[in-house]
Amino acid sequence: MPPAKKSSKSGKLSRKQLQQLKEYGELDPLNSINDDRDLDDLVSKALGRSGYGSFTGKLRAGKHSRDAGKGHARSSLAKPQRNSRPDAYSRLLKSLETTTSSIPANSKSVVSDEDEDMEENEDEATLGSASDDSENDEMQNASDVDQKEYEVDEVDEDELESEAEEPIPEDLDATSDAKEVFEAHDYMEGHYADVDSEQMHKKLSAVTNKEYEQTIVEDAALGSMVVCNVAGEGAKPANPRPLKQKLVKPFHKLSKTGDFTDFQRGLFGWFDQYRDVVYAGRSLENEDEITTAYALHAMNHVMKAKDQEHKNNSKLAKAHASGSDAGELRDRGFTRPRVLIVVPFRNCAYRLIEKLLKLVSAEQEMNSSRFAKEYGPDEEEERKHNSNKRKPEDFQRTFAGNIDDSFRIGVQLHYKSVKLYADFYRADIIIASPIGLRMTTGAESGDRKDFDFLSSVEMVIVDQCDVLLMQNWDHVSHLFNHMNLTPKKDHGCDFSRVRSWFLDGMAQYRRQTILISEHMTPEIQAVFNNNCRSIEGKVRIKPAYTGAVDNVVTQVSQIFKRVSVRRLASANDDRFSNFVEQTLPDLEKSMMNKKHTVIFASSYFDFVRIRNHCKDKGYIFAAISEYSTKSEAMRARMKFFDGELQFILYSE
């Protein structure tokens, strides 16, 4: 908004006049009554809260004028643009003003979208009558009152819309129980509330003992799913307006359809209930919809949490100014990071952060150039990508751009800016790979251990679990084992604001975990069973697979062998023993006549064990893995093609 025109003199407002400004600008008269600031600043501040176009006020100079008697003020607000939509805060103010005489002070008022046109007409009529009354009063006192005129330039419609979508300011009057329209049915508040009730104890007992009530649900968009309810609570109705107002317009721009697709609406509906969700149907066709859905959910969660902190800060400030007690205001954890998102490569993090930045729509993005240089694709990577056109489409998508798997980056949100590469203890969202986090948290027996920044994480999103399984799933297991532990240091924590269930060590029951994969595996199922403990329940979405065994291009003999294991803990050892004692001797006999044999190991740990065993036995072979150089892989393929090798050992 353009600054107000400065006057040559400064004036003060009476208590009544500041109270009138407070109705539109939320000024605090108790803090401003003895303030010598320029009246223009107060008026500009009031206009910044009201969202209307212009303000013209005439006020006598008061003590600054020698001939002045009792001052009289007139203020008129220009009518809003007829096509502009008043923000939720202004509509709530209007609804509260019109119902003050009929409802208690602590009642909640909710305004529906259907009443917007009617309220806009009422606003214009009210403002017009107020302007006429003030003009008549001024004409009666014009002869003995010295007046000044303050003007603010007209604000266009686009600026009004942007102001309407800004989050609640920190100096909002938090003593009112009225909430924004789009938060009328917010499941986040109920999930993270400090409530010690009988139903809450039932939920904790059911989750601890894994006493879930399972229901199979068929959904047209998501497919078959298993819904695990807790303590007799079924599925909640969909939130009609789940998003912060500031996120609505950026999401519509980001979405290809301008709104939720049926698939996104179904998936986001489960996210918004703060259930633990595992979705095992990720594909090239829906990956953009899934990424947009969980990025929107994460940003929505952070913004709502920060707004709650701002409201409580306002309560504490006003209580301190008046010398009263604000009571317990618990709205945070031990450390600042609330959301952790785990992805396999830098190119995944690059696409995700690009979405987050578009959703925030910040005026300033700090360290964006460094981010584009370190995470974005360069010319060499583009050249490699263009040379892989003959590869399958999923290969091109996975390995396009920067495929470094060791990274971590913190994202810090401010009121109108975003900072990338923020320190973990000052970040709101952490995006990292499993190995990147493992390098930060340290080894099990090392001295360099630091996982306090994971102590207050409220939401964990692990995307592309199927790709992480090809890297090292042990890092993912290590991550969940060190989540939501009591920190070893305070890190400047204000313990009077820490939620009770953090202090009681119950944070794991409030944390939401979201797992996204192309298919379900025992490792993912183990995390879902043992580490997903949200008191709101679980949802396992597993679409039916058509199968691919019968789609083999080359007609070859396919033999499947079942390996018996003594127990699950020794499955890896039993499988390796079966291979070296039975499978490998049979292959050695056939290799005497057939030189072109490929041994594939899906796990890198199995790959290393087989490679070391074959070296000890003196086999003539070559081993290719993700750590092999391009020249090493080419030499191994040439020797394999010429028949110089007994076999080639290959891993992903």
N, C-alpha and C positions, 0 to 999 in steps of 0.2 A: 504494500500500500504506500502511496506517495506520502512523504512527511507533511505535517500540517504547517501552514504558513505561520511564521514566528511573529509574535507581537513585540512591540517595543517595551511593553511593561508586563510584569507578571502579576497574576491575581490568585486569590485563594477562594475555594468553594466553602460554603457553609456545610454543616453536617447533613442537612436535608437535601441540598443539591448533590452532594456526593452519593447519598443514598439513592437518588434518582438515577445517577449515572451507573450505579452498581447494578440496577435492574437490567441494564443492557450490556454493560461491560464487565461485570463482576469485579469492580474495584473494591478495595477494603477501606471504608471511611475511617476506621479507627487508626489505620496506619498512615492515612493521607491527610488527616485534618490539620496536623501541625507541620506539614511538609511544605518547604519553600520551593518546590519544583514548579517549573512553568506549567501553567494551566493547559497549554497546547499539548504537552506530553501526556497529561491525564486524559484529555479528550481523544488523542490519537490512540492511547491504550484502550480506552473504552470502545472506540470504533473497531479496533482489531479484534475484540471479542464479539461484537454485535453482528458483524457481517453485512451491515447496510452500506449504502453507497456514499452518502455525504452527510455532513453535520454542520449546522450553522448555529452558533450560540452567541447571545449578546449578554454581557455581564458587566456590571459596574465595577470599578477598580477596587472597591472596598476600602481597606486601610491605606491603600496607595493613592487614593484621591482625597484631597483636602476638603472638597465641598460635598462629598458623598454622604447620603443618608443611608437608610437601610436598603441594601441592594435587592434587585429582583432579576432573576435569570429567565431567559427564554431559550428553549432548545427545540429544534425541529429536525426530525430525521427524514431524509428523502425516501420516497416510496421505493421499495425494491423493484427490480425489473420484473415485469409480469411473467416472463418466460424463465426467470431464474428460480431455482428451487431452494427454499430456506433450509438451513442445516438442521440436524436433529436437535441440537442444543437450543436454538432459537425457538423451534416449535414446542419443545418442552417448557421453556420459559412462558410462552404464551398460554399453554394449556394450564400451567400452574397458576398464572395470574387470573384466568377466567374462572377457576374452580376453588379459589382460596376460601371463599365464604362457605363452601359446602363440603369440603374434605378436610381431615386433620392434617397437621403440618408434616407428619411423618408418612403420609400415604404416598404410594408410587403412582405415577401417571404415565400412561403409554398412549402414544398417538399413532394411529394406523395410517397407512399410505393413502387410503381412500379419502381421508379428511384433509389432505394437503391443500386442495384447491379452496375448500371452504375456509380453512385457517388463513390462507393468503389474503382472501378478501376481507376477513375480519381484521387482519393486521393493517391493511390499508385504511380501513374505516377508522380504526382506533388511532392510528398515527395522524390521520387528517383531523379528527376532532381535537386531539391534543394540541396540534399546531394552531387551530383556530382559537382555542381558549388562551393559549400563551400569547397570541397576537393581541387579543383584547386586553389582557392584563398589562401588556407592555405599553399600549396606547394610553392607558390611564396614568402610567408612571413615567412617561417619556419626558415630561417637563423637568423633573428634578433628579434624573438618574443619568450618570455618565456611563456610556456603553462602549463595549468593544465587540468586534466581530471576528469570529474564528471560522475559517473555512478549510475543508479537506477536499482534495480533488476527487472527482467521480471515479469509481472503480468499475471496471468493465465486468461483463458477465463471467468470463473465464476465471478471473481472479476470485469472484464470489464463489464459484464452484470449487476452486482449490482450497479456499478457506473452509468451506463446509466439510471437506474431507480430512482436515487436519485432526490429529488426535487431541484429546482433552488436555488443555494446558495445565501446568503444574499449579497455578494459583486458582484453579477452579474451586468454587465453594463446595467443600466436601461434606459440610454438615447436612446437606439435603440428601434425602434417601432416594430421590428420583434418579433414574438411570437413562442411558441413551436407548433409543428405540431398538437398535439392532442388538442390544445386549439383554433383551427382555427374557430370553430363554437360553441362558448361557450355561452349558454343561461344565465349562472349565471352573467356574466359581464353586459349584457343588463338589467337584472332584478334589480340589485342592483346599477346601475349607477345613479349618481346625474345629472339627465337630467330634465330640466324644459321646456317641449315642449307642444305643443297643444294636441298631441296624449296622453301624460301622463295625462293631465287634463281631457280629455275625459274618460280615464280609471278610474280615481279617482271618477269622477262624476257618472259613470255607476255603480261602485261597491258600492258607498255610497247609491245610490237610488235603489240598487238591480235590475238594468236593465240588465239582462243577456239574451243572445241569445241562447236558448236551442236547442240542436240537439241530437237525439237518434242515437247511433252508435252501430252496432253489430260487435263484434270481436270474432274470432274463439277461441282465447286463454282466453280472459277475460270475454266474454259473453256480455250481454246487459249493456250499460252505457249511462248516460246522460251527455253530454259535454256542459258546460256553458261558452260561449265565451263572451268577453268584447270588446266593442267599435269596432265591426266589424272585429276583429282579429280572424282568425280561428286557427285550429290546426297547429302547426309548424312541419316542417319536422324533422325526427329523426336525432339526432347528430351522425355522422358516428364514431366519436372517443370521447365519452363523459368523459372518465376516465383520471385521472392523470396517467402518465406513471408509476409511482411508484406502483400504485394499480393494474395494469394489471396482472402481474405475480402472486401476492398473490391471486387475485380473481380467476384466472384459477386453482390454487391449491385448493382453498376453494370450488369451485363449483364442484359438483359431475360429471357434464358432461364436465367440462373444459371450458365452455363458458356459455353465457346466454341461458336459455331455452326460448321457445316461450312465455311462461307465464311471465317469468322475463323480457324479452325484452319489452313486451307490458307495464308491470307495471312500469319498470324503465324509459321508454320513457315518461310517464306522470310525473313521479317524476322530471326528468331532465328539464322539461319545467317550473318548479317552480309553478305549479298549486296546488291548494288545492285539495286533493284526499281523498275520503272515499271509502274503499273497504269492502263490506259486504259479502265476500265469503271465509273467512278464514276457513281452515279445517286441519285435521291431515296430509293430503297428501301434501298440499302446504305451510304449515307453515314455513318449513325450507327455501323454495324459497323466501317467503315474507320477512323473517327476514334478509336473505342475501342481498336482493335487497335494503331494506331501510338502513341497516348498511353500505352498499357500498355507497349509495347516501349521507349519513351523513358524512362519512369519506372523500369522494370526495369533498364535500362542504367545510369542514374545511381546507383541504390541499390547495385548490385553494385560499381561503381567506388568509391563512397564507403566501402563496407565494406572493400574491399581497402586503401584508404588508412589506415583505422583499424587494421587488423591490422599494417600496416607501421609505423605510429606506435608501436604497442605493442612491436614488435620493437626499434625504435630506443631507446625508453625503457629497456627492460630491458638492452639491450647497454650503454647509457651508465651505468646503475647498477652493472653488474658490471665495467665497464672493458674489455669485449670489443668486437670488431668485428662489426657486424650484416651487413656485406657491402653489395652494391649492391641498393637497393630502389627500383626505378623504376616509378612508378604514376600519373604525371600528365603534363600537357603544360606549355607555357609559361604559359598562362593558365587560369583556372578553367572557363569555359563549355565544356560537352561536347556539348550538343544545341542545334541551331538549327531552329526550326519556322517556316516561312514560310506565311502565309495572307493572303488579299486584304483582308478587312475586319475591323473591330473586333468585329462580331457573331460572326465565326468564332473570333476569339481568345477571346471571352467564353465561348462554349460549350466550347472546348477546355480552357481553364484551369479551368472548373467540373469537368470530368472529371478533370483532374490533381489537383485538391484532394480530390475524393472518393477517388481512388486512394491518396493519401498518408494521409488520415485523421489529420491533425495535430491536436494539442490546441490549437494557437494558429495563427491565420492573420492575419498582420500586413498592414495596409493593405487589408483586404478591403472596407471601406466605400468607400474612394476608388476601388477597382477597379470596384465595382458602379455607382458614379456615372458614371465616365468610359467604361466599356465596355458596361454594361447598357443595355437599352432604357428610354426615358423616355416620358412621356405623349404628346408630340408625335410621336415615332416610332411609337408604337402606333396613333395616329390615322391616320397615313399608311399604315400597314400594313393597317388595316381598310378604308381607301378603295381598296385595290388588290385587292379580292376577285375582281374580274373578270379580273385578270391570270392568266397560266398559273401552275401550282403551282411550277414551278422558279423563276420570277421572284419569287414571294412568299417562297420559302425563301431565295433569295440576298440579297434586299434587305429582309429583316425585321430590325428593330432598328437598331443603330448601323452605318452603312455608311461611316464615315470610313476612308479607305485610307492614312492616314499615322499610324503608331503603332509603338511598340516597347516591350517590357516584359521585365524580367528576373525570373526566379523562383529564389529561393535556398532550398535545403533544409537544415534543421537536424534534429537528432535527433528532436525532438517538435514542431517548428514549421515554418512556411513563411512566407517573406517575399516579398511582391510588390513590384514597383518597386525591385528590388535593382539596385545598380550593375552594369554589364555585367561588370566584372572581378571581381565577387564573386558572380555568378549562376551557377547550374548549368545552367539552361535559358533560352534567349532565344526569345521569340515576337514576331515583327515582320512588317510588310509590306515589300515590296521598296522602295517609296519611303521608308519610315521608316528602313530600313537605309542607303539611299543618302544620306539627309540626315545620317547619322552618319559614314559613311565619307568623304563629301566628293566633289567633282567630280574629274575626271581632272587638270585643270590648277590646281586650287585649293590653297591652303596648308593648309586645314583637312582633313587626312586622318588618319583613325584607324580602322584595321581590324585592330589587334593582337588584339582580343578574338575574332577569327575564326581565330586562328593554331592553336588546339588543339581545334577542333570535331571531334568523332568521329562525329557523326551529323547529317545534314541531311535534313529532311522538308519537301517543298514540296507543299502540298495545293491543290486546285482550280487546277491549271495552266491550264485552259481559261479561267477568269476572269482570271487574271493576264495572259494573252495580250491581253485586252481593255483592260488598263491600259497597261503599258509593259514589255515583255519584256526590254528593254535593261537594266533594273535587275536582273533575275534573272541575266542573263549577266555583268553587272558583279560581282555577288555571288560567283559561282563563280570568276571570275578572281582574286579577292582572298581566296580561302579557303586556309587552311593555309600561309600564307607565314611566313617567319621574322620575328618581331616586331622593331620598331625600338627598343623599350625593354624592360627586364627586368620591370617591374611587380611587383617583389618576388618574383621566381621563385627557387625553390630548384633550381638546375640539377642537383644530385646526385640529385634525384628525377624528373627529366624522362626520359621513355622515349627510348631510343636512336634510334628511327626518327623522332622529332620533331627531334632534333639533326641527323640526317642529311638532313633535308628530304624524307622519304619519307611524310609524314603523309597525303598524298592517296591513297596506296595502302591505307591502313587505314581511311579514312573511308567510312562507309556512306551512300549517297544513296538516298532514297525519293521518287519522283515519283508523284503521284496526279492523274488528270485524267479527264474524261468521254470524251475521244477523243484519239487520237494525232495530233500535228501535226509538221511538219518541225522546228520550234523545239525541241519536247520531245525529238524523236529526236536532234537535234544535241547537246543536253546529255547525253543518255544515252550517246552514242557518244564524246564528247570529255571529259566531266567526271566520269563514273562509272568509277572505276578500282580498285574493291575487289579485293584479291587472292583473295577467296573466289568471285568470279565475278559474273554478272549474270542477271537474270530479267526478261523483257519479257512482260507479261500483256496480251493484246489480244483481248478477246472479239469475236466476229463481230457486225457491224452489219447490221440488217435493211434500212436505208435509209429515207429520208423524202421523196425527190423525187416519188414517186407519191402522196404524202398531201397534196398541195396542195389546199386547200379550194376556192379560186376557180379555175375552168378558164381559165387564161391560157397564152399561148405562152411557152415556156421555151427560150431559146437560149443555148448554152454555146460560148464561143470560147476557143481555145487560143492563148496568147501565147508566141511563141518568144523566148527570151532567149539572149544571147551566152554568159554564164557565170552561175554562181549568185550571185557577189558583186554583179552589176549587175542582179539580177532586179527590184528595186524601181524602179530608174530605167527599165528597159525596159517594165515594166507601166504606169508613169505616162505614158511617151511614147506608147504604144499607145492609151491612153485619150484623151489630149488631141488626138491626130492623127487617129484613126479613129472611136472610139466617140462622143466628144462632138460632132463635126460632124454625125453621123447623128442624134443626139438633138436637136440644134438644129433640124434640118429638121422632125422630127416634132412638136416643141414649138410650131410655128406653128399647128397644128390641135388638139393635145392639150396642155392646160395642166397636167394632173395627172401630173407625172413626178417620181419619187423616185430619187435617187442615193444609194446606201448604200456607205460605206467602213468596212470592218471594222477597219482600223488607223487610229489617231489621226494618225500621221505622214502617211498617204495623205490623210486628211481635211483636214489643214492645207495640203498641197500643192495639192489640188484647189480648196479655198476661195480660196487666194491667186491661183491661175490664173484662176478665174472672176471675181474682183474686177478683175483687170487687164484682162480681156476685156470688162468692162462688162455682164455678165449680170445679170438681175433675179432674184434668188434669195434664199433664207434658209438659214442653216446652224444646225443644232441638234446639240449634243454634250452630253457629261456635265457640261460647265462652264457650260452655258446655264442661266439662271434660269428659274423656272416661268413668270413673266410673258412672258419672251422666247419661250419655246416656245409659249405659248398664242397670242401675236400671229402667230407664223410659221404656225401651223396654220390660223388664221382666214384669213389672206391666201392661203394655199395652197388652202383650201376655196373661197374666192370667186374663184379664178382670177387673182389679181393677180400671181402669181409664175410665172416660166417653169419653175422646178423647185425642189425643196427638197433640200438636202444633209444627210444624216443619218449619224450615227455612234453607236456604242454608248456 
